[in-house]
């Protein structure tokens, strides 16, 4: 190949590399824009989900299920609030026991352990729940302080009934976050053991999904779970919750269960008036 040919070839290769780089950069920019748009969309769903759960709490039920948590309990990222892990658990309680369920979701999007102590525990103390689930602490990881986390989680656990079902922190995928999660989960399990509480491994349930989970189980913001992801979250709770529920509420005969379900709506789209007194 002569000098001219080499120059032409080099220019062609350089052009191809530049073109490929430009295409890759445009794809990165498109992905960033999509994630940003997803965050806006999910932020707009915060008041919608909150209202949905307030309405759901007005629907009477024979079993009182109370959830303490953050935006995951609210179902941010799900196609509908009822497809959150809290909604999946509530539906499972109905089918496992043949009884109606009132769901009081105390969770607040963005809640840390300290905010749960300040905002959710005072409301929790006014209730007499039959089933309690807790998933809190993921929002503490960004500015994680072990001593502060321990103090807060100890206060949360002290307020819970001994049969509450507590999840450890979810899988964060990124190594630098996972190091903090490992410390947080160690603290959480120590304090739960001291309080006599059952801990279910949400972290393991998510980690078992592998990279497939990272690509298929998150909403548009690439942070909150989607419907599929929330079913994975629920799967961590369901064995312990089911054992507790059927022990407290043995399943009714099919005819009695059908009559009970007919008498009470399980969806809060048109909620019944708030019961007096609230349970």
Secondary structure as UniProt FT lines:
FT   HELIX           3..56
FT   TURN            57..58
FT   STRAND          63..69
FT   HELIX           71..74
FT   TURN            75..77
FT   HELIX           81..83
FT   HELIX           85..97
FT   STRAND          101..105
FT   TURN            109..110
FT   HELIX           113..115
FT   HELIX           116..120
FT   HELIX           121..124
FT   TURN            125..126
FT   STRAND          131..135
FT   HELIX           138..140
FT   TURN            142..143
FT   HELIX           146..158
FT   TURN            162..163
FT   STRAND          165..167
FT   HELIX           175..195
FT   STRAND          198..200
FT   HELIX           202..207
FT   TURN            208..209
FT   HELIX           210..216
FT   TURN            220..221
FT   HELIX           227..248
FT   HELIX           254..263
FT   HELIX           268..270
//
